[in-house]
Amino acid sequence: SIMAIAQDELKRMLAYSTVAQIGYMVLGIGLASSTGLTATLLHLFNHALMKGALFLAVGAVVYRLGSVNLRDLAGLGRRMPWTMAAIVIGGLSLIGVPPTAGFVSKWYLVLATLEQDLWPLALLILLGSLLSLAYVWKIVEAAYFAQPTNAGEAQAMIREAPLSLLIPVWLLVFANLYFGINTEFTVGVATQASAMLLGTGS
C-alpha cells in the first residue's frame, strides 16, 4: 500500500494495490480458522469484482486519454463522469467502505483476528485500509479537484467512454454494491468451502 501511494501512474498504483490485497488473503489463511479462511475466500471473490471494475475503468481512461498518469487525470471527473464514478466506487470497495463488497471480506478478516485475540493484526488491517484511502484519494483529488493542464481545445475533445466499455464496468460496480448489501450467497458459499477445506464440513 505504501508503494501504491508513491505511484504517479494509475496502472502501477493498482498493481501494487493488488499485492496488498493478496496480503489480506494470506493473512486469513495464516489464521488457520474457519472465519479466517472464509474471509480469504470472500476477499478472493470480492477483490476480483473491485479490481476488475477498476482496471476496466482505467482501460476506458486510456481509450479516451491515452495516458494513465495522475497529472493527466486533472478535471477528468467532469469530462468522463461515469468512468470516474466507477473508479471512485471501486476505490471505496478497496478501502472497505460499506455497503461495498470490500467491506464484507475485511469485516470477516477483522472478526477472525479478534476471535484469536490478535487485536494488533486487527489494527494492522485498519491501517491498511487507511493507506488504501491515501492512494484512492490521490485519484479523486486529480480527477475532481485539480485544474487541467492541457489546452482548452484538447480538454474539450475528451468525452465519456462508449457504452461498450461502460456497460461491463458498471456491471462490476453494481456487483460490488449488490454483494456488499446481500451477503447471503457469498458468505454461505465461502463458509461451506472453508469447512470443507478444514475438514469440518459434513
Secondary structure, DSSP 8 states (H G I E B T S, - for coil): -HHHHT-SBHHHHHHHHHHHHHHHHHHHHHTTSHHHHHHHHHHHHHHHHHHHHHHHHHHHHHHHHS--BGGGGTTHHHHSHHHHHHHHHHHHHHHT-TTSHHHHHHHHHHHHHHHTT-HHHHHHHHHHHHHHHHHHHHHHIIIIIS---S-HHHHHH-----HHHHHHHHHHHHHHHHHHH--HHHHHHHHHHHHHHHT---
